[in-house]
Structures are given as C-alpha cells and as structure tokens.
Amino acid sequence: MSLTHHDSNERMSKYVIHNGTVYLSGQVPSDATADMRGQTEQVLARIDDLLARAGTDKTRLISAQVWVTSMAEIDEMNRAWDAWVIPERPPVRAAVEAGLANAEWKVEIMVVAALPEG
C-alpha cells in the first residue's frame, strides 16, 4: 500500500496519493475580490496545477465536491466549471451551499483523480 503526502503543513496536505489515486484538499481562490466565476476559475487553475504536480490531469477526474456560499450564484460557478471540465469525462459531483473558512471566499472545490496506469 503506497501512501504519500505532498505540500504538507501541521494541519493538512495539499494532496495525498494512495494506490494510484490523487486526493486534493479543498482549493480556494487566491483573489477573494473576484466574482463567483472569477473565483471558480482561480480554483480550477489551482486544481490543474496540483494535478499536474501529482502526475495526472482533469481528464482522469473521479469525483468533485463543490461548496458555494450562495446557491443564487451557482450558475456563475457552473459557467466556469462547464468551460473547464472535459465534456466526455465529467466526474461525479456534489455541490452544496456552505459557510467557508474565509467570509470573502465564494467557492471551494475538492477533487479526486486517478494517476495514469503504468
């Protein structure tokens, strides 16, 4: 059983790899002044970066959990998501309204992806 933790601090790891699966921590925007679509685009870019560092990409997504602070803005989040996700390979996904750790954040996304075989 292989298990590696990456970009860790005393609280959490940015991602963990276990038996060919990459688990990302919840990703949040770097610029909280952006609107919902802008914040979502920032988060998705961070996900792309972390998946690449782990040795995989969004074509191998398994699942996604999305937290938004207001369902009134879910359409804007979905516009960014739909432009980013591979239409032929969407992951399973859940999206819920929740309070986030920083009141300025509008969205947080956590994904799980497979590593390429071989």
C-alpha positions as CSV (number, residue, x, y, z in Angstrom):
1,M,0.0,0.0,0.0
2,S,1.6,3.2,-1.1
3,L,0.7,6.5,0.6
4,T,2.5,9.8,0.1
5,H,1.6,13.2,1.5
6,H,2.6,16.3,-0.5
7,D,2.9,20.0,0.3
8,S,2.1,19.3,3.9
9,N,2.0,21.5,7.0
10,E,0.9,20.8,10.6
11,R,-2.8,21.0,9.6
12,M,-3.1,19.3,6.2
13,S,-1.5,18.2,2.9
14,K,-2.4,19.9,-0.4
15,Y,-2.7,16.4,-1.9
16,V,-2.2,12.8,-1.0
17,I,-1.5,9.9,-3.3
18,H,-2.7,6.5,-2.4
19,N,-2.6,3.4,-4.6
20,G,-2.8,5.3,-7.9
21,T,-5.4,7.8,-6.7
22,V,-4.8,11.5,-6.0
23,Y,-6.8,13.2,-3.3
24,L,-6.7,17.0,-3.3
25,S,-7.5,19.2,-0.3
26,G,-10.2,21.8,-0.8
27,Q,-8.9,24.6,-3.1
28,V,-9.9,28.2,-2.6
29,P,-9.4,31.4,-4.6
30,S,-6.2,33.5,-4.2
31,D,-8.1,36.7,-5.0
32,A,-11.2,36.9,-2.9
33,T,-12.3,40.2,-4.6
34,A,-13.2,38.4,-7.8
35,D,-16.8,37.5,-8.5
36,M,-18.1,33.9,-8.3
37,R,-17.0,33.0,-11.9
38,G,-13.6,34.6,-11.3
39,Q,-13.0,32.8,-8.0
40,T,-14.1,29.5,-9.6
41,E,-11.7,30.0,-12.5
42,Q,-8.9,30.6,-10.0
43,V,-9.7,27.5,-8.0
44,L,-9.8,25.4,-11.2
45,A,-6.4,26.7,-12.2
46,R,-5.1,25.7,-8.8
47,I,-6.6,22.2,-9.3
48,D,-4.9,21.9,-12.7
49,D,-1.6,22.9,-11.2
50,L,-1.8,20.4,-8.3
51,L,-3.0,17.6,-10.5
52,A,0.0,18.2,-12.8
53,R,2.4,18.2,-9.9
54,A,0.8,14.9,-8.8
55,G,1.3,13.4,-12.3
56,T,-2.2,13.5,-13.6
57,D,-4.8,15.9,-15.1
58,K,-8.5,16.7,-15.3
59,T,-9.1,14.0,-17.9
60,R,-8.7,11.5,-15.1
61,L,-11.1,13.1,-12.5
62,I,-13.2,10.7,-10.5
63,S,-15.1,12.9,-8.2
64,A,-15.6,16.6,-7.2
65,Q,-17.1,18.2,-4.2
66,V,-18.1,21.9,-4.6
67,W,-19.0,24.3,-1.8
68,V,-20.5,27.6,-2.7
69,T,-21.6,30.3,-0.2
70,S,-24.8,31.1,-2.1
71,M,-26.9,28.9,-4.4
72,A,-28.0,32.2,-6.0
73,E,-24.6,32.2,-7.7
74,I,-24.4,28.5,-8.7
75,D,-25.0,29.4,-12.3
76,E,-21.8,31.5,-12.4
77,M,-19.8,28.7,-10.8
78,N,-21.3,26.3,-13.3
79,R,-20.3,28.5,-16.2
80,A,-16.6,28.4,-15.1
81,W,-16.9,24.6,-14.3
82,D,-18.6,23.8,-17.7
83,A,-15.8,25.7,-19.6
84,W,-13.2,23.7,-17.7
85,V,-14.4,20.2,-17.3
86,I,-13.9,17.7,-20.2
87,P,-17.4,17.1,-21.5
88,E,-16.8,13.4,-22.3
89,R,-15.2,12.8,-18.9
90,P,-17.1,14.7,-16.2
91,P,-16.5,13.4,-12.7
92,V,-19.3,12.5,-10.3
93,R,-20.0,15.8,-8.4
94,A,-21.9,17.2,-5.5
95,A,-22.4,20.9,-4.9
96,V,-23.8,22.4,-1.7
97,E,-24.2,25.7,-0.1
98,A,-21.9,26.2,2.9
99,G,-20.1,28.8,5.0
100,L,-16.4,28.8,4.2
101,A,-13.4,29.5,6.4
102,N,-12.9,33.0,4.9
103,A,-16.0,35.1,4.6
104,E,-14.7,36.6,1.3
105,W,-14.4,33.2,-0.4
106,K,-17.4,32.2,-2.6
107,V,-16.3,28.7,-3.6
108,E,-14.1,25.8,-2.5
109,I,-13.6,22.7,-4.6
110,M,-12.0,19.3,-3.7
111,V,-11.3,16.6,-6.3
112,V,-10.1,13.1,-6.6
113,A,-8.3,11.8,-9.7
114,A,-6.6,8.7,-11.0
115,L,-3.0,8.5,-11.9
116,P,-2.2,7.2,-15.4
117,E,-1.7,3.5,-15.4
118,G,1.8,2.1,-15.8
